[in-house]
Amino acid sequence: MPDNACGRLRLGRWLARLARRCVRRRYFNRTVAMREDPAAREGLRDMIDWWGDARNLVMVEIGSYSGESAEIFLASGKVAKLYCVDPWRMDYDPNDVAAFTDMERIERIFDDRFAGETRMFKVKGTIDDMAARLETHPEKVDVVYVDGCHTYEAVRHDLTVALSMIRPRLFICGHDYSDEWEGAKRAVEEVVGAPDAIFRDTSWGKRLA
Ligand SMILES: C[S@@+](CC[C@H](N)C(=O)[O-])C[C@H]1O[C@@H](n2cnc3c(N)ncnc32)[C@H](O)[C@@H]1O
């Protein structure tokens, strides 16, 4: 590679590292409010309404962060058991500011929020850990909500594994079906097809039954 191209590459990498360090410094001590905007809460409630009169659901949420969406799922009265799957590890996605927050602190906020909540089961890991758990302890799964890492590859993987774990096949849903998260949107279209419904908070749903 010519010297000047090499130099430009090194400069590019250095600038990317510097940008990551600045974002981390800015967000490390913050908690990103995922559902502060009323539309972000109402959109999720609309999605739950869209499930109709389904009750006693066993649900898996991929990506729980501080537990705001999980709280809404449980408050709906439709979810009898909620698995919250999250590695609570930083730096999972350069495009998501939540990935630059102090995940040990975020996990503590999550734990405090659900202290004494017997319907919530925390799985510290990825969807692969959840799938392994279901293999050793099989049970029905009615709904999976995918809101973890938003890269194309990650969403594709999560949706593919999610589809294999939903029995007796009610709903697959997720967040960030929007042009802002082009990779996530493309992965949804390729793995599950066009959603049946898209909500105000960019949640989406597909009926499988
Ligand atoms: C956008 S936040 C989730 C927000 C939450 N669902 C809400 O609406 O309140 C994304 C979360 O996904 C988690 N995450 C990142 N990679 C993941 C993976 N491979 N599997 C599961 N969760 C992941 C992150 O730790 C982070 O907490």
PDBQT file of the ligand as one rigid body, heavy atoms in Angstrom, charges set to zero:
ROOT
HETATM    1  C1  LIG A 301     -31.732  -0.705  23.049  1.00  0.00    +0.000 C 
HETATM    2  S1  LIG A 301     -31.261  -1.532  24.501  1.00  0.00    +0.000 S 
HETATM    3  C2  LIG A 301     -32.745  -2.382  24.972  1.00  0.00    +0.000 C 
HETATM    4  C3  LIG A 301     -33.841  -1.454  25.422  1.00  0.00    +0.000 C 
HETATM    5  C4  LIG A 301     -35.011  -2.102  26.093  1.00  0.00    +0.000 C 
HETATM    6  N1  LIG A 301     -35.585  -3.165  25.318  1.00  0.00    +0.000 N 
HETATM    7  C5  LIG A 301     -36.089  -1.040  26.352  1.00  0.00    +0.000 C 
HETATM    8  O1  LIG A 301     -36.827  -0.727  25.405  1.00  0.00    +0.000 OA
HETATM    9  O2  LIG A 301     -36.156  -0.524  27.475  1.00  0.00    +0.000 OA
HETATM   10  C6  LIG A 301     -30.287  -2.808  23.837  1.00  0.00    +0.000 C 
HETATM   11  C7  LIG A 301     -29.816  -3.829  24.854  1.00  0.00    +0.000 C 
HETATM   12  O3  LIG A 301     -29.373  -4.968  24.131  1.00  0.00    +0.000 OA
HETATM   13  C8  LIG A 301     -28.338  -5.567  24.847  1.00  0.00    +0.000 C 
HETATM   14  N2  LIG A 301     -27.583  -6.451  23.944  1.00  0.00    +0.000 N 
HETATM   15  C9  LIG A 301     -26.502  -6.175  23.200  1.00  0.00    +0.000 A 
HETATM   16  N3  LIG A 301     -26.108  -7.264  22.528  1.00  0.00    +0.000 NA
HETATM   17  C10 LIG A 301     -26.976  -8.238  22.861  1.00  0.00    +0.000 A 
HETATM   18  C11 LIG A 301     -27.102  -9.612  22.506  1.00  0.00    +0.000 A 
HETATM   19  N4  LIG A 301     -26.249 -10.206  21.658  1.00  0.00    +0.000 N 
HETATM   20  N5  LIG A 301     -28.109 -10.317  23.042  1.00  0.00    +0.000 NA
HETATM   21  C12 LIG A 301     -28.989  -9.740  23.897  1.00  0.00    +0.000 A 
HETATM   22  N6  LIG A 301     -28.931  -8.447  24.272  1.00  0.00    +0.000 NA
HETATM   23  C13 LIG A 301     -27.928  -7.715  23.756  1.00  0.00    +0.000 A 
HETATM   24  C14 LIG A 301     -27.540  -4.425  25.388  1.00  0.00    +0.000 C 
HETATM   25  O4  LIG A 301     -26.769  -4.835  26.513  1.00  0.00    +0.000 OA
HETATM   26  C15 LIG A 301     -28.636  -3.421  25.730  1.00  0.00    +0.000 C 
HETATM   27  O5  LIG A 301     -28.974  -3.513  27.080  1.00  0.00    +0.000 OA
ENDROOT
TORSDOF 0
